[in-house]
């Protein structure tokens, strides 16, 4: 059985954002603008994506 994954792209800069939001972006494995990370689709990852939804684009 194939594991469900989600593709996350950083589409907005973290400059001027809260420190906790910067840490969340880093935790998602995103470094610079337009960087992409493919992650396992878990409730924890979904929560992180929801927290910084204004900075990222999510596919899958």
N, C-alpha and C positions, 0 to 999 in steps of 0.2 A: 504494500500500500504506500503510495507516494505521500510524503508529508506536505501539508499546506504551507505555502510561503507567501510572503507579502514583500513587494518591492517599494522601497521608500526613497524619495529624492528630495534633497534640500533645495528649495526654490527661493528662499528669502534669507538674507543675511542675519546672523545672530547678534550683530552689533546693536547695542542699545536694548537688548532683551534682558530678562531676569537671569540671574546666575543659575537658578535651578533649571530654567529652560535650556540654557547653554549646556548644562550637564546632561540633560535628557537627550539632546541632539547628539552629544558625544557618545552617550550610552547606546544610541541607535546605530553607532558606527559611521556617522556622517562627519566629514571633516570640513570640506569647503563647499561653496556654492555649486550646485548641480552634481554633487557626489551622490552615488547610488549605493544602497545597501539592500541585500536580499536576506530577509529574516524569517524565522519560523513564526507562523501565525498563532500566537498564544494570547491569552487575556492580558498578560503583563505587557507584551509588546503593543497590543492594541491600546492599552491605557497610556503608554508613553507617546504613541502617535497622536492620540486625542489631545494630550496635554500641549503638544506643540503643533497642532493642526494648521495654525496660521503660517508656519514656516516650511511645512513639508507637503509633498504630493504623494499620495498612496495609490498603488495599483495592485490588484490581486486580492 
